[in-house]
Amino acid sequence: MSPAEAIGHTEPAERREVPLHRLAHARAGDKGDRLNLALFAYDPRHYETLVEQITEQRVLALFAHRGASRVRRYLLPGLAGMNLVIDDVLQGGVNGALNLDGHGKTLSFLLLGMELMLPAALLD
């Protein structure tokens, strides 16, 4: 037994970086310049990781280049999911934006590409 084990200290579990789309799927909707992203874990064991790492601040930073001004997160523990409401992200909305596709559904893929750190034991 090592000295660390003798006092109850063990090395932290190995963690790996994985894209969010390996853990969850998303549905999107838009209304005006507001995007609604619903995110659901494929496996309920991953829900706590989503809650820890998909924060309002992190999502706002991810969408900052599109002018997002606010993110509100609503947890749905019974469904192993969450709802993210992102303001001012659609650059005027579907009918007002000059970009090719202002629909929110295309932005769910940006969220699903986010990298998360996950204990290796949860990847099996």
ChimeraX attribute file (.defattr): number of C-alpha atoms within 10 A of each C-alpha:
attribute: neighborCount
match mode: 1-to-1
recipient: residues
	/A:1	5
	/A:2	9
	/A:3	9
	/A:4	10
	/A:5	10
	/A:6	9
	/A:7	8
	/A:8	8
	/A:9	10
	/A:10	11
	/A:11	7
	/A:12	7
	/A:13	10
	/A:14	10
	/A:15	14
	/A:16	14
	/A:17	12
	/A:18	16
	/A:19	15
	/A:20	22
	/A:21	19
	/A:22	14
	/A:23	22
	/A:24	19
	/A:25	17
	/A:26	20
	/A:27	15
	/A:28	19
	/A:29	16
	/A:30	19
	/A:31	12
	/A:32	17
	/A:33	21
	/A:34	21
	/A:35	25
	/A:36	22
	/A:37	22
	/A:38	20
	/A:39	27
	/A:40	22
	/A:41	22
	/A:42	15
	/A:43	11
	/A:44	16
	/A:45	12
	/A:46	18
	/A:47	20
	/A:48	14
	/A:49	16
	/A:50	22
	/A:51	16
	/A:52	9
	/A:53	16
	/A:54	20
	/A:55	15
	/A:56	17
	/A:57	13
	/A:58	13
	/A:59	21
	/A:60	20
	/A:61	16
	/A:62	14
	/A:63	21
	/A:64	14
	/A:65	9
	/A:66	13
	/A:67	14
	/A:68	21
	/A:69	13
	/A:70	18
	/A:71	23
	/A:72	16
	/A:73	19
	/A:74	13
	/A:75	15
	/A:76	15
	/A:77	13
	/A:78	8
	/A:79	12
	/A:80	20
	/A:81	24
	/A:82	22
	/A:83	18
	/A:84	21
	/A:85	21
	/A:86	24
	/A:87	20
	/A:88	19
	/A:89	26
	/A:90	26
	/A:91	19
	/A:92	15
	/A:93	21
	/A:94	18
	/A:95	12
	/A:96	12
	/A:97	14
	/A:98	11
	/A:99	12
	/A:100	7
	/A:101	14
	/A:102	21
	/A:103	21
	/A:104	23
	/A:105	17
	/A:106	12
	/A:107	21
	/A:108	20
	/A:109	16
	/A:110	13
	/A:111	20
	/A:112	17
	/A:113	13
	/A:114	17
	/A:115	16
	/A:116	20
	/A:117	15
	/A:118	20
	/A:119	14
	/A:120	13
	/A:121	10
	/A:122	11
	/A:123	12
	/A:124	4
